[in-house]
Every structure is written in structure tokens, then in C-alpha cells.
Amino acid sequence: DGGITQSPKYLFRKEGQNVTLSCEQNLNHDAMYWYRQDPGQGLRLIYYSQIVNDFQKGDIAEGYSVSREKKESFPLTVTSAQKNPTAFYLCASSLPGLGSGANVLTFGAGSRLTVL
Amino acid sequence: AQSVAQPEDQVNVAEGNPLTVKCTYSVSGNPYLFWYVQYPNRGLQFLLKYITGDNLVKGSYGFEAEFNKSQTSFHLKKPSALVSDSALYFCAVRDLSGTYKYIFGTGTRLKVLA
């Protein structure tokens, strides 16, 4: 079945460490996204990518980095510069266009990062 | 700037009663509007979308939403609530200014009481 796989599901990090969250999709979607979810704040966009080898900052990109070397993969690195990284991270993808499934975001199951 | 507002943090409704979860938006041009549902510690699941056509959109699990251009609203509705509908609901709008960005509301927690 097609979908988005995020790993790990749970991750613990010590202060000062970088961690990388994996996001892989087999939907052949062009666009991919990373969102951060905190209680009461909804989803906030960290980075997004419309095509391979290109990505754009979202609303809260400071302290994060991404790469898009392959269409199916969009890993997110949470760096030590991110001062409050404890959150639930969601990866999503979409297919632009006019088809019936176009423009709908498909989400992974999420990764919960806790800083110790 | 495009934005979405969900004015209620929580909505409580008795099982079997109709439910409404409110959403208003601010966009330039014609909006692409969406509703998603999230169960605890899970990703978001797509419920329905409005892009063009009929103002009343039907989606998954018996949900529907009405696009009202004059009131800039896209409220989610269901004629008869189930306890299993209890979840966090998000309204979203797609930025049509040339990017593929999606802007989400802050979410409304729906609690259906048995």
C-alpha cells in the first residue's frame, strides 16, 4: 500500500545533540512538508519542498535543516540551535494538479521528539 | 496573508445529536479548503475538500462541509454524532500565491458524550 513512513516513532535527545527524523513516501508525490505540532498551537510549517533538490523555509525554520536528494525522501534534522525541540513532528506529501486526489495532504504517523 | 481560524478550542455534543465545527478563512482569490481529523498520537487523516463546484461537500465517515463565500466560512457538520467521532479536527487552506503551502487552524477538539 502507498503511504508515508516516518521513523523513529519516539526519539529522545540530550541537549546539544543533532537528531534526524526520517520521512519516506511511495506515493510518487512531488511536494513534501514538515510540520511541528504543539498543544494548542495547531500545525506550524517548518520546511517544504515542491521538487527534488529544492526546498523552502516555512514559518519556523530556525534550528532545523532538510534535504531533498530523492523524490521519495525528505529527512528533517533538528539541530542543537533549536531551543525548544520537544514536540510532535509530522511529515506530509501532496500531488499538485486537478485530479481527484490532487492537493490532498497525506500524513505520516508522526515522530515524537523529547529532549532530556 | 492567508489564514484560517477555528474559534472553538473544544466542542461537546451528545451522541446522536448534530455537530458543527466552525472554520473561517481569509484568502485572496478562490480558496482551496480542507478538513482533517487527528486521533491521539497519530497523523492527520483527510476528511473532505472544497476546490470548486457545489458549496456542500460530502466526505468520509458521514461528514460534510458547507462553503459560504459571503461569510468566508467552511464549517464541518455531521447529522448524527458518534462517540467514535471524538478527535481533534483541523481546517486548512492551501496557499495559491504560487507555492504549495498549506495553512492550518489551531484545531478543535470534539468530544461526543454517550
Chai-1 contact restraints between the chains, C-beta under 6 A:
chainA,res_idxA,chainB,res_idxB,connection_type,confidence,min_distance_angstrom,max_distance_angstrom,comment,restraint_id
A,A31,B,Y100,contact,1.0,0.0,6.0,A-B,restraint_1
A,G42,B,F104,contact,1.0,0.0,6.0,A-B,restraint_2
A,G42,B,G105,contact,1.0,0.0,6.0,A-B,restraint_3
A,G42,B,T106,contact,1.0,0.0,6.0,A-B,restraint_4
A,G42,B,G107,contact,1.0,0.0,6.0,A-B,restraint_5
A,L43,B,F104,contact,1.0,0.0,6.0,A-B,restraint_6
A,Q50,B,Y100,contact,1.0,0.0,6.0,A-B,restraint_7
A,L90,B,G43,contact,1.0,0.0,6.0,A-B,restraint_8
A,N103,B,Y32,contact,1.0,0.0,6.0,A-B,restraint_9
A,V104,B,F46,contact,1.0,0.0,6.0,A-B,restraint_10
A,F107,B,G43,contact,1.0,0.0,6.0,A-B,restraint_11
A,F107,B,L44,contact,1.0,0.0,6.0,A-B,restraint_12
A,G108,B,G43,contact,1.0,0.0,6.0,A-B,restraint_13
A,A109,B,R42,contact,1.0,0.0,6.0,A-B,restraint_14
A,A109,B,G43,contact,1.0,0.0,6.0,A-B,restraint_15
A,G110,B,G43,contact,1.0,0.0,6.0,A-B,restraint_16
